[in-house]
Amino acid sequence: MLITFEGIDGCGKSSQAKLIADRLRDQGIETLLVREPGGTALSEQIRSMVLNEKHEMPLSHATELLLFAASRAQLVKEVIEPALKRNAVVVCDRFTDSTIAYQGYGRGLPLAYIRSVNDLATGGLVPDVTFLIDVPLELAIQRRKGMGDDRMESESRLFFTHVLQGYMALAQKHPDRIHVIDGNDSLEDIHHTIYRLVEYERGNELRHASHAATPVVTQPLAETFVGAEGVLVD
Ligand code: Z5A
């Protein structure tokens, strides 16, 4: 199961990602906690390139998009895919929704390009469940006080307002996958809500797995439609 955490920086997602990963491990469930950008040796190098605030050469928006995607492609191939094949739980601090929100809504790059780049980087992998920790911008800024800003975090309030709008648009588009969590609550209350939802999703996954094991009558091939690009369509 792939669980991702999203939200503007300072919303509390890294704290929640760690809490749920620790809780699952305590139950004996193999659980990996990774972050984006990062999570492999190469991806961590890309992280320092893309987030270093002391850049002598400014990054173009397209370069920034491709660097985040390169970090993700490596993380998916090297860590996430093998872990999911072993039935481990992967908790990822940021994933493809960050790119839509930051590079799409924040930077204004066309969403269609971003979706294609995301698909290329992930091979089409979509999180099973995403927690979007929702806090007002002012609270996020207050929580981050004294933490030091990287290149992205030094952006303007207007930029982050657009990022927040992007996240809300994503939540509306994918209500089955993205749970919007009120980040104003205490760390413990938020964790409790997330834990309950994860348990529910894991239960669903187990139910689906047992259904998949029972033979089902499938539609005869002749009744499926082959679309223009040779892709089978129901
Ligand atoms: N980025 C992108 O543009 N495109 C992409 O595709 C990807 C990323 C993948 C990564 O930054 C940057 O890359 C990010 C988006 C961009 N930049 N921005 N801006 P990062 O990895 O360095 O950091 P971050 O992910 O943005 O956030 P963070 O600094 O890790 O913060 P957080 O995860 O949101 O919050 P936290 O560390 O859990 O908590 C912050 C503080 O608040 C801490 O002191 C906590 O103890 C406290 N906290 C947390 N929750 C609470 C509650 N509930 N009550 C009170 N206090 C709390």
Boltz pocket constraint, residues with backbone or C-beta under 6 A from the ligand:
constraints:
  - pocket:
      binder: B
      contacts: [[A, 7], [A, 8], [A, 9], [A, 10], [A, 11], [A, 12], [A, 13], [A, 14], [A, 15], [A, 16], [A, 35], [A, 36], [A, 37], [A, 51], [A, 68], [A, 93], [A, 94], [A, 95], [A, 96], [A, 98], [A, 99], [A, 100], [A, 102], [A, 103], [A, 143], [A, 144], [A, 150], [A, 152], [A, 153], [A, 154], [A, 183], [A, 184], [A, 185], [A, 186], [A, 187], [A, 190]]
      max_distance: 6.0
